[in-house]
Amino acid sequence: MTNIVKSTIFAMLYLLGNSLVGQVVSPQNTEASIIAEIKSIHGADAGNSIKGFLDNLKLYSRESNKCELSKMIEFPIWVTHHKKQLKIKDEKTFALKYAKIMNKKILSAIESASIENLFVNHNGIMINRGEVWISCVIDERDPKQCGLKIIRLNN
């Protein structure tokens, strides 16, 4: 095989392998570049608030603060649990099913999250391998305002 063919095959396998985990990891993934990407896809409000959102998400998860965590979720929310889809309709249901929803897999993904390893596309902002999806949700009271909310949990 020629070096060109070997290089092409290697590049294709590299891209395929990385696409399976949801993101091509590259050295350009800096906090500034990810925030810029969030701003370009989800707006300035989302880009400006992602760091604080992640900090609060980690804090409330560590504390098992159901009340504050539920404020960070857009209800109703679909949760994948043992390959079944659960519809969590409100804060009360979230609190009742907290242990089932916020299991070790999700808590670990949240704890290890950093801006540099977020995956961003038009569907939202993904933590780790898709355990948590975040998006900018329009405020019904003020349609010009957008706030980050958890829109999907996959455990």
N, C-alpha and C positions, 0 to 999 in steps of 0.2 A: 504494500500500500504506500502511496505517496504521502508526504508530510501534509499536503493540503487536505487529502481525504481524511487522514487521521485527525487533523485539527478540526475539520468540519464535524466529524462524528463525535469527538470529545465535546465540542461546543453544543451540539444538539442534545447529547445526554445530560450535560450540565444544566441546560435550560429546562429540559423535561423534568429532571429530578427536582430542581428548585420550584418549578411550577406546581408540583404535587404538594408541596408544603405551603403553597399560597403566596410565596414571595421570592423573587430573585434577590438574594442578599448581595449587596455590593458595598464597597468601601465608601460610596458617596452617601450612604444613609447616615446623615448627621441630624442632630436635633433641628437645626435650621432648615435643612432640605425637606425633612418630613413635615415640619410646620408649614413651610411654603406650599408643599403639595396639598396639605389639608385645606389651606386657605384657597388655593386655586380650584379645588373640587367642591368643598363644602362651605366656603365663605370665610371672611375675616373673623367673624365671631367664633367659629369653631376653632380656627387656628390659634387665636389668641387665648382661648380658654382650655385647650387640651392638657397643658401641663398641670394646672390646678385640678382639673377633672380627674386625671390619673392619680394625683396625690391624694385627693379625697377618697377615691375609689379604693385605694390601698389601705388608707387609714380606717375607713368604715368596715372594710372586709376583715381586717385584723381584729377589730373590736367586735365583730359580729353585730354591728349596729343596723338592725333591720329597718328602723325608721328612716335613718339618713340614706341608706342604700336604696330604699324604695322611692325616695325623691329623685334618684338618679336614673330611674327606669321609666320608659314610656309604656304605659299600660293601655290596652292589654298587650302582653308580651308572650311570644311562643318560646318555650324551653324544650330542648331535646334532652330527654332523660332515659337512659338505657334504650336508645333507638325508638323511643315513643315521643310523640309530640304532646306537650302539656300546654294548655292555654291558661296563663295566669292573668286573671281579669283585673286585679286591683292590689293595692297595698296590703290589705287584710289577708288575701289569699297568699301573697308572697311571704308574709310573716309566718303564716301557718305551715307553709311548705318549704320554709327557708333551708332546713337541713338537707332536704332532697335536692333542692335547686343549687345551692351554694356548696357543692361538695369539694373534696380535696383537689380535683382536677381544675375546677374553675378558680378556686382560691389560689392555687399555685400559679396559674396563668396570670392572674391579676398581680400577685406579689412580684413576679419576675418581669412584668411589663415595664418598658421604657419607651420613650418617644422614638428613639433610634430604631427599635425593632417592631414598630407598628406597620401594618400593611394598609394602604389607603387606596380605595377605588370609589366609583360612583355609588356603590352599595353602602359604603360606610367605612369605618375605621376598625380594623380587626386586631385583636390582641391574640398573640401567640398563634395557634393553628385554628382559630375561629371559635374558641371557647366563649369569647365575648365580642359582640359587635356593637359599635357606638355610631350614632349619626347625629347630625344637626336636625333638630325637630323644631318646626315653626310654632311659635307661641300663638295660641288661638286668640288671646286678648290683644296681641300686638303683632300682626303678621310680618312686620319689618324685623322683628326679633327672632333669633334662632338660638336654641340652647342645646348643648350636648346631652344626649340621653342614651342609655343602654337600650338597644332595640332587639337584641337576640342573645340568648344564652344557650350554649351547647355543651352539655356535660356527658 
